[in-house]
Amino acid sequence: MIRVAIVDDHKMFRDGLQAMLSDENDINVIWTSPDTKTTLERLETDLPDVILMDLTLGTESGITLTKTVMDLHPSIKILAISMHYEDTYIVKVLENGASGYLLKESGGEEVVNAIRTVNQGNTYYSKHVSEVLIKHITKGTKPKQGIQIPLTKREIEILTLIANEYSNPEIAKELFISIRTVDTHRRNLLEKLDVKNTAGLVKHAVKFGLIDIK
């Protein structure tokens, strides 16, 4: 059973999302919260597996709360769910530790799929969000000052396809290389970006300044 918490400042949205998820046999909404204070209080006694996190909590920031939660409870998976299309919102919340990003216009089936995906340790992005990340990655590498992590042109191509949810066989077919070569490049990316799994690649690309924000 996936234990889910919903953090959103609109009661109607919280209630609607909870009602929708109640139809799923493998998902249980254990609590909801309208703000930072309530969220942190609930986390002291009842930890969820996944938090659906709105990014605008009245006068508070869900992006900031995401970082706070991840610092306190790094095992929790946070799925940002927001009305914001802007690149800065998307990149910043992923930089702060979110495992995925959904737009509030997403349908119920996509929300459920996203919850299951991030709970398994993977990332999930709405189509628009994936396009934003791909756009930034393909602009090339511009490491932050003091951090030098060079990627080859081929590694950038593969990272782009990974972020776009291509499997290793699909990457091999797209780039006309062998699956073994893809495996080698993937391992090199994990080592260069100092991450343990595919889920960390895009998030750490942001952290190290490999995604260029204009």
C-alpha positions as CSV (number, residue, x, y, z in Angstrom):
1,M,0.0,0.0,0.0
2,I,1.4,3.4,-1.0
3,R,0.9,5.9,1.8
4,V,0.1,9.4,0.3
5,A,-0.2,12.8,1.8
6,I,-1.6,15.9,0.0
7,V,-0.3,19.4,0.6
8,D,-2.4,22.1,-1.0
9,D,-3.9,25.3,0.3
10,H,-7.2,24.8,-1.5
11,K,-9.6,22.5,0.4
12,M,-11.7,21.7,-2.6
13,F,-8.6,20.5,-4.5
14,R,-7.4,18.4,-1.5
15,D,-10.8,16.8,-1.1
16,G,-11.2,16.1,-4.8
17,L,-7.8,14.5,-5.1
18,Q,-8.4,12.4,-2.0
19,A,-11.8,11.2,-3.3
20,M,-10.3,10.3,-6.7
21,L,-7.4,8.3,-5.0
22,S,-9.8,6.5,-2.7
23,D,-10.8,4.4,-5.7
24,E,-7.3,2.9,-6.0
25,N,-6.7,-0.4,-4.1
26,D,-2.9,0.3,-3.7
27,I,-3.1,3.9,-2.6
28,N,-4.1,5.3,0.8
29,V,-4.3,9.0,1.6
30,I,-3.2,9.2,5.2
31,W,-3.6,12.9,5.7
32,T,-3.9,16.3,4.0
33,S,-2.4,19.7,4.9
34,P,-3.0,23.3,3.8
35,D,0.3,24.8,4.9
36,T,3.9,24.3,6.1
37,K,3.2,24.3,9.8
38,T,0.5,21.5,9.6
39,T,2.7,19.5,7.2
40,L,5.7,19.5,9.5
41,E,3.5,18.6,12.5
42,R,2.0,15.6,10.7
43,L,5.4,14.4,9.6
44,E,6.4,14.1,13.2
45,T,4.0,11.2,13.8
46,D,2.9,9.9,10.4
47,L,5.3,9.6,7.5
48,P,3.9,9.0,4.0
49,D,5.7,7.3,1.1
50,V,4.7,10.0,-1.3
51,I,3.7,13.7,-0.9
52,L,1.7,15.5,-3.5
53,M,3.1,19.0,-3.1
54,D,1.5,22.2,-4.4
55,L,4.1,24.9,-5.0
56,T,2.0,27.8,-3.9
57,L,0.7,27.5,-0.4
58,G,-1.0,30.9,0.1
59,T,1.9,33.2,1.1
60,E,4.2,30.2,1.6
61,S,6.3,28.3,-0.9
62,G,5.9,24.6,-1.6
63,I,9.4,24.7,-3.2
64,T,10.9,25.7,0.1
65,L,8.8,23.2,2.0
66,T,10.0,20.5,-0.4
67,K,13.6,21.2,0.5
68,T,12.7,21.2,4.2
69,V,11.0,17.9,4.0
70,M,13.8,16.3,2.0
71,D,16.4,17.5,4.5
72,L,14.3,16.0,7.4
73,H,13.0,12.8,5.6
74,P,15.1,12.0,2.5
75,S,13.2,8.7,2.0
76,I,10.0,10.5,1.2
77,K,9.2,10.9,-2.5
78,I,7.8,14.3,-3.4
79,L,5.6,14.8,-6.5
80,A,5.1,18.4,-7.2
81,I,1.7,19.2,-8.6
82,S,1.2,22.8,-9.8
83,M,-0.5,25.1,-12.1
84,H,2.8,26.7,-13.0
85,Y,4.4,26.2,-16.4
86,E,7.4,28.4,-15.8
87,D,10.8,26.9,-16.2
88,T,12.1,28.4,-12.9
89,Y,9.4,26.6,-10.9
90,I,10.0,23.3,-12.5
91,V,13.8,23.3,-12.3
92,K,13.9,24.8,-8.7
93,V,11.6,22.2,-7.1
94,L,13.5,19.3,-8.8
95,E,16.7,20.9,-7.6
96,N,15.2,20.9,-4.1
97,G,14.6,17.1,-4.2
98,A,11.2,16.5,-5.9
99,S,11.0,13.2,-7.8
100,G,8.5,14.5,-10.3
101,Y,6.3,17.3,-11.5
102,L,2.7,17.2,-12.6
103,L,0.5,20.0,-13.9
104,K,-2.9,20.5,-12.2
105,E,-4.6,19.9,-15.5
106,S,-3.4,16.3,-15.5
107,G,-6.0,13.6,-15.5
108,G,-6.7,11.2,-12.7
109,E,-5.0,8.3,-14.6
110,E,-1.8,10.2,-15.0
111,V,-1.8,11.3,-11.3
112,V,-2.1,7.7,-10.2
113,N,0.6,6.5,-12.6
114,A,2.9,9.3,-11.4
115,I,2.4,8.3,-7.7
116,R,3.2,4.7,-8.5
117,T,6.2,5.6,-10.6
118,V,7.9,7.9,-8.0
119,N,7.1,5.4,-5.2
120,Q,9.2,2.9,-7.0
121,G,12.2,5.3,-7.0
122,N,11.8,6.6,-10.5
123,T,11.0,10.1,-11.8
124,Y,7.8,11.3,-13.5
125,Y,7.2,14.4,-15.5
126,S,4.2,15.7,-17.3
127,K,4.8,16.0,-21.1
128,H,5.3,19.7,-20.9
129,V,7.7,19.4,-18.0
130,S,9.8,16.8,-19.9
131,E,10.0,19.2,-22.9
132,V,11.3,22.0,-20.6
133,L,14.0,19.8,-19.2
134,I,15.0,18.4,-22.6
135,K,15.2,22.0,-23.9
136,H,17.6,23.0,-21.2
137,I,19.7,19.9,-21.3
138,T,20.2,20.2,-25.1
139,K,21.5,23.7,-24.7
140,G,24.8,22.2,-23.5
141,T,26.7,22.2,-20.3
142,K,27.4,25.4,-18.3
143,P,28.7,24.2,-14.9
144,K,28.2,26.5,-11.9
145,Q,31.3,28.4,-10.8
146,G,33.7,26.1,-9.1
147,I,32.1,22.9,-10.4
148,Q,33.6,21.3,-13.5
149,I,31.8,18.2,-14.7
150,P,32.3,17.9,-18.5
151,L,30.0,15.8,-20.5
152,T,30.7,14.6,-24.0
153,K,28.3,15.4,-26.8
154,R,27.2,11.7,-26.8
155,E,26.6,11.8,-23.0
156,I,24.5,14.9,-23.4
157,E,22.5,13.1,-26.2
158,I,22.0,10.1,-23.9
159,L,21.1,12.1,-20.9
160,T,18.5,13.9,-23.0
161,L,16.9,10.7,-24.1
162,I,17.0,9.3,-20.5
163,A,15.2,12.4,-19.3
164,N,12.6,11.8,-22.0
165,E,12.0,8.3,-20.6
166,Y,13.7,6.3,-23.4
167,S,14.7,2.8,-22.4
168,N,18.3,1.5,-23.2
169,P,17.1,-0.4,-26.3
170,E,15.2,2.7,-27.5
171,I,18.3,4.9,-27.0
172,A,20.5,2.4,-28.9
173,K,18.0,2.4,-31.8
174,E,17.7,6.2,-31.8
175,L,21.5,6.8,-31.8
176,F,22.5,3.8,-33.9
177,I,24.7,2.3,-31.2
178,S,24.7,-1.0,-29.3
179,I,22.8,-1.5,-26.1
180,R,26.1,-2.3,-24.4
181,T,27.5,1.1,-25.5
182,V,24.4,2.7,-24.0
183,D,25.0,0.8,-20.7
184,T,28.5,2.1,-20.6
185,H,27.5,5.7,-21.2
186,R,24.8,5.4,-18.5
187,R,27.3,4.1,-16.0
188,N,29.7,6.9,-16.9
189,L,26.9,9.5,-16.4
190,L,26.0,8.1,-13.0
191,E,29.7,8.3,-12.0
192,K,30.3,11.8,-13.3
193,L,27.1,13.2,-11.7
194,D,27.7,11.2,-8.5
195,V,24.2,9.6,-8.4
196,K,23.1,6.1,-7.7
197,N,20.2,5.7,-10.2
198,T,18.5,7.1,-13.2
199,A,16.1,9.0,-11.0
200,G,19.0,11.2,-9.8
201,L,20.4,12.1,-13.2
202,V,18.2,15.0,-14.2
203,K,18.0,16.4,-10.6
204,H,21.7,16.4,-10.3
205,A,22.2,17.9,-13.7
206,V,20.3,20.8,-12.4
207,K,22.3,20.9,-9.1
208,F,25.6,20.9,-11.0
209,G,24.5,23.6,-13.4
210,L,24.3,21.3,-16.4
211,I,20.9,22.5,-17.3
212,D,21.1,26.1,-18.6
213,I,18.3,28.3,-17.4
214,K,17.7,31.4,-19.6
